Amino acid sequence: MKVLKISKDEIKDYEKLKIISQIALIKSKIELYEKRYKSTFKDFYNDIKKAEHEDLKKWDNFIEWKAHMESLKDLEQKIKEIDNAENISIT
């Protein structure tokens, strides 16, 4: 086969599937924190800010949870960028 024909939509779908698999992993990590603390991210943050005694383990978990939330947001933005992409270049 000398020429491989791939449509723009197939490339976009492939790239989106890669990101969706990353999103699934991150969402599962976020769910673990939600179950562990029986809380949303925002409520958890408010609780540890108000605590009388600083709990370093909770702050460590907050930092990790926050990183997952930011990664999720970034990946969701990438999905939107792929959906809106009009020009695709192969590198």
C-alpha positions, 0 to 999 in steps of 0.5 A: 500500500503506497497511500494511506487515506485517513479522513480529518474526522478519523484523526480527530476521533483518534486524538479524542479517544486518547484524551478520553482514556486519560480523562477516565483515569483522572475521574477515577482518581477524583472519585476516590478522593470524593469517596474517601472524604465524602465531600466535593473538592470545594467543600473539602478545601473549605473544611481544611482551611477552617480546621483548627489544627493543620493536617498535613496528610489532608493538605497533601491530598488536597494538592494531589486532588487539585492537580487532578482537577486541573488536569481534567479541566485541561483535557476537557479543553483539549477535546473542545479544541479538537472538536473545533479544529479545522486544519490538521497537520501531520508531524 
